[in-house]
Amino acid sequence: MLSPLQIKKDFPIFERLGPDYSYLDNAATSQKPYSVIRAMEEFYELHNSNVHRGIYRLSEEATNLYEKSREKVSDFINSKDSRQIVFVRNTTEAINLLSYTLGRELKKDDEILITILEHHSNIVPWQFLSEKGVKLRYVMLNPDMTLDMDDLQRKLTKKTRIVSIAQSSNVLGTISDVKEIGKIAHENGSTFVVDAAQSVPHMPVDATDIDADFLAFSGHKMLGPTGIGVLYGKYDLLDRMPPFMGGGEMISAVYQDHSTYADVPQKYEAGTPNIEGAVGLSSAVDYLRALGMDQVREHEKDLIEYTLKKEEEHNVPDLISYGPRNTEVRSGVYCFNIGEMSPLNINDLAHEEGVQMSQAIHPHDVSEMLDDGNVAVRSGHHCAMPLAEFLNVVATSRASYYIYNTREDVDRLFNVLVKVVKKYGR
Amino acid sequence: MDHYRNPHNYGIVQNAASKIIEYNPVCGDTIQITIRVENGKISDAKFIGRGCSISQASASILTDMVKGMPLEEAKNIDEDKYIKSLGITLGPSREKCALLAVNALKKCIKDYQKGEESK
């Protein structure tokens, strides 16, 4: 088992926030340990120079640090070959890269299959392709908030060129069997993309075992700095695809009328990269590996189990939560509402004389009160508006856990929630 | 708090001169404002909405405030002064909640005036 209180000591921000502050917005971004911050400081203090260029020792040091980070990340997700790791800014950029490059080969009436629980970063980049007549289809959910695999089979057709799915939902916490979905996608001849933004930081992820063609995640959600993310891609595919952005670093030779491109992965890393970001991410990977990703997952599973138990015990009036109750397929994400506020339907407004006022407490009010009680949660649609629409709510509040959270944090959440209902309940 | 629990002017003005729906894209808060205009003044204003306590209470206060107000005055409501007049301190993100109704009202008046001009 992890010792969250011991872990907390490695994070300078908790010194500032004090022991009675519950940071529960880890699905948005994680806090950073001293070791990560120090690694980046050290890079600037001792090794700063550009990579892949200078024929001098300092530049070789920087290049080594940058490439060592690639190897660390490669090992971390078992990619087998560090050339399959492309550094990008974040998951969003990774999927935009795929939309741009894979998208070039798609034509009218081709289909991309995603799910209704996707984050906007796995929706909007694909929507760009609608200009070419490419269609986006959505797999719906079972009543228990897991993916409806029958619906997936139904919507997977010969036209489905890409299947792109979140391994873990940032709203429902639903963990999907991406290995199984990958098999189905490949049997259909579709390219399989995994949005691993909410899985790589929280559980063991093995890109080779999943057999993902591409897998994307962000550094800042896994103790690393912002501005560094990873696109894993199978070497043959990366080698075959056209480049994304053009410029320095990604070329082999440039002539007045054309260029030849660098080998994978540099081909996809135009411009001076985020070197200190890669150094920080490398240190974050070290930290997580020392804990053990199995242990991280066990810890968060314990917290979500405890949360669901507390939910039943506390019996907060009108409390509704979303996501699978089976914690085997549930990550440490807890989305809830105090009474449900459904979106205003404009058509109703045009015809009805006064719509009933909602009796629910708006998630913004909930999170403001929780903040007063030193509990930091996020409220809104969590960049998953189609899912909010599917759930028929304007917004939800979300608590999301990580390695430094404790059962005491969960207790504080529920204690303050009871006060919220007392203040706002009509 | 009182305006949130028991909002004033909740509903739709009959035969409204102008109607506008305004959204806050950040949180999905929605306000519909309807107004009636007589002699260049707002003779009635009502709202329907979904949103947080700040956005809904603000709509309640605003619709109270503008009844009988000349259109030109209502069009030029100063945002900073309005927020001060609410008597609560708001962070920058919550100020947007409070101003949702103000923006809706201003658009409502603009729509009305555009309609009048084209008559």
Boltz contact constraints between the chains, C-beta under 6 A:
constraints:
  - contact:
      token1: [A, 341]
      token2: [B, 50]
      max_distance: 6.0
  - contact:
      token1: [A, 344]
      token2: [B, 30]
      max_distance: 6.0
  - contact:
      token1: [A, 344]
      token2: [B, 50]
      max_distance: 6.0
  - contact:
      token1: [A, 349]
      token2: [B, 32]
      max_distance: 6.0
  - contact:
      token1: [A, 354]
      token2: [B, 11]
      max_distance: 6.0
  - contact:
      token1: [A, 355]
      token2: [B, 48]
      max_distance: 6.0
  - contact:
      token1: [A, 358]
      token2: [B, 50]
      max_distance: 6.0
  - contact:
      token1: [A, 362]
      token2: [B, 51]
      max_distance: 6.0
  - contact:
      token1: [A, 362]
      token2: [B, 52]
      max_distance: 6.0
  - contact:
      token1: [A, 364]
      token2: [B, 27]
      max_distance: 6.0
  - contact:
      token1: [A, 364]
      token2: [B, 52]
      max_distance: 6.0
  - contact:
      token1: [A, 365]
      token2: [B, 52]
      max_distance: 6.0
  - contact:
      token1: [A, 365]
      token2: [B, 53]
      max_distance: 6.0
  - contact:
      token1: [A, 380]
      token2: [B, 27]
      max_distance: 6.0
  - contact:
      token1: [A, 394]
      token2: [B, 28]
      max_distance: 6.0
  - contact:
      token1: [A, 394]
      token2: [B, 50]
      max_distance: 6.0
  - contact:
      token1: [A, 395]
      token2: [B, 27]
      max_distance: 6.0
  - contact:
      token1: [A, 395]
      token2: [B, 28]
      max_distance: 6.0
  - contact:
      token1: [A, 426]
      token2: [B, 5]
      max_distance: 6.0
